[in-house]
Amino acid sequence: MGEAAEKGKERWPQVRLGDLITLLSGRDLTPDQYNDIDLGIPYITGATNIVDNSVLINRWTQNPVVISNLNDILLTCKGTVGEIAVNTIGPCHIARQFMAIRPDTKKIDKNYLKNLLTYNAPILVSKAKSMIPGITRDDVLSLKIPFPPLPEQQRIAAVLDQVSSLIAL
């Protein structure tokens, strides 16, 4: 067998997502704790705040409790499950309909992780239970993912980003 064929047989270990990230679960605020007049930091409440993989801001709070940071990956986890966007707006309070996924960038590439979450969204959606669908922290933390070396993750993410941009044309 040739070297390329042997290399094609290489298997990456499967690891629990929880070993590579910090996971924040959102918390709802009462109406007296938020506003629609741009006072405080953005308050992201649900799937309607994700439009074309971007975050739409229509509420703010001066009383943040659970704060997502710039570059966290936002995942809807209640109601509409499985919508994904990267926090490109900076600090914002997230409601309980969201989880913020903060990668340990020494172990996992953010873009690789975003692609993995997008690919695995149907698996997470299938775990949503009850009349108002929802996934648990354990559903996310226990998700098994392929774990290549960091340079390979970056290469894979770059190829997927390039293909995605061609598809969008």
C-alpha positions in Angstrom: 0.0 0.0 0.0 1.3 3.5 -0.9 2.1 6.2 1.7 -1.0 8.2 0.8 -3.2 5.2 1.3 -1.6 4.5 4.7 -2.0 8.1 5.7 -5.7 7.9 4.7 -6.1 5.2 7.4 -5.0 7.6 10.1 -7.7 7.9 12.8 -8.0 10.8 15.1 -9.1 10.2 18.7 -12.6 11.0 19.7 -12.9 13.3 22.7 -15.7 14.8 24.7 -16.4 18.3 23.7 -16.5 19.2 27.5 -12.7 18.5 27.6 -12.1 21.3 25.1 -14.5 24.1 26.0 -16.1 26.2 28.8 -19.9 26.1 28.5 -22.0 28.9 29.8 -25.8 28.5 30.2 -27.9 31.6 29.8 -30.3 33.1 32.2 -33.5 35.1 31.6 -33.9 38.6 32.9 -37.2 40.1 34.0 -38.7 42.9 31.9 -37.5 45.6 34.4 -33.9 44.4 33.9 -33.7 45.1 30.1 -34.5 47.9 27.7 -34.8 48.6 24.0 -33.0 52.0 24.1 -29.4 51.0 23.9 -28.6 51.3 27.7 -26.0 48.7 28.9 -24.7 45.7 27.0 -26.7 43.7 24.4 -29.2 41.1 25.7 -29.5 38.2 23.3 -32.8 36.3 24.0 -33.5 33.6 21.4 -33.2 32.2 18.0 -34.8 35.3 16.5 -31.6 37.1 17.4 -29.7 34.9 14.9 -30.1 36.1 11.3 -27.8 34.6 8.6 -25.4 33.3 11.2 -25.1 36.8 12.7 -26.3 38.2 16.0 -29.1 40.8 15.8 -29.4 43.2 18.8 -32.7 44.6 19.9 -32.5 44.6 23.7 -29.9 45.8 26.2 -29.3 45.3 29.9 -27.5 47.2 32.6 -27.9 44.1 34.8 -25.9 41.3 33.0 -25.5 38.0 34.8 -24.3 35.5 32.2 -21.9 37.2 29.8 -20.8 35.8 26.4 -17.6 37.3 25.2 -16.3 38.2 21.7 -15.7 35.0 19.6 -17.8 32.7 21.8 -19.9 30.3 19.7 -23.6 30.8 20.5 -25.9 27.8 20.4 -29.7 27.9 20.8 -30.7 25.3 23.3 -34.4 25.9 24.1 -37.3 26.2 21.7 -35.5 26.4 18.4 -32.5 24.2 19.0 -29.3 24.1 17.0 -29.0 27.6 15.6 -25.3 28.6 15.7 -23.6 32.0 15.4 -20.3 33.4 16.5 -20.4 36.3 18.9 -18.9 39.2 16.9 -20.4 42.0 19.0 -18.5 41.6 22.2 -19.8 41.2 25.8 -23.5 40.4 25.8 -25.9 38.8 28.3 -27.4 35.6 27.0 -30.9 34.3 28.0 -31.6 30.7 28.9 -32.4 29.9 25.2 -28.6 30.1 24.6 -25.4 28.4 25.6 -22.1 30.2 24.9 -19.3 27.8 24.0 -15.9 29.2 24.7 -13.1 27.0 23.1 -9.8 26.4 24.8 -7.8 27.8 21.9 -4.7 26.0 22.9 -6.5 22.7 22.2 -9.2 23.5 19.6 -9.5 25.9 16.7 -12.6 28.1 17.0 -13.5 27.8 13.3 -13.0 24.0 13.4 -15.3 23.8 16.4 -18.0 26.0 14.7 -17.9 23.7 11.7 -18.2 20.6 14.0 -21.1 22.1 15.9 -22.9 22.9 12.6 -22.3 19.4 11.4 -23.5 17.9 14.7 -26.5 20.2 15.1 -29.0 17.5 13.9 -27.6 15.2 16.6 -28.2 17.8 19.2 -31.7 18.6 17.8 -32.6 14.9 18.1 -31.8 15.0 21.8 -34.3 17.9 22.4 -37.0 16.7 24.7 -40.4 17.9 26.1 -43.2 20.1 24.7 -40.7 23.0 24.4 -37.7 21.3 22.9 -34.4 21.7 24.7 -31.0 20.2 25.1 -29.0 19.9 28.3 -25.5 21.0 29.2 -24.6 17.3 29.3 -25.9 16.8 25.7 -23.3 19.4 24.6 -20.5 18.5 27.0 -20.7 14.8 26.2 -20.7 15.2 22.4 -17.9 13.1 21.0 -15.9 14.8 18.3 -12.9 13.9 16.1 -9.8 15.6 17.5 -6.9 16.0 15.1 -3.8 18.1 15.9 -4.4 21.8 16.0 -2.6 22.6 12.7 -4.8 20.0 11.0 -7.9 21.5 12.6 -6.9 24.9 11.2 -6.3 23.4 7.7 -9.7 21.6 7.8 -11.5 24.8 8.9 -9.8 26.8 6.1 -10.9 24.3 3.5 -14.5 24.3 4.8 -14.6 28.1 4.9 -13.4 28.2 1.3 -16.0 25.7 0.2 -18.7 27.5 2.1 -17.8 30.8 0.4 -18.0 29.2 -3.0 -21.4 27.7 -2.2 -22.7 31.0 -1.1 -21.9 32.5 -4.5 
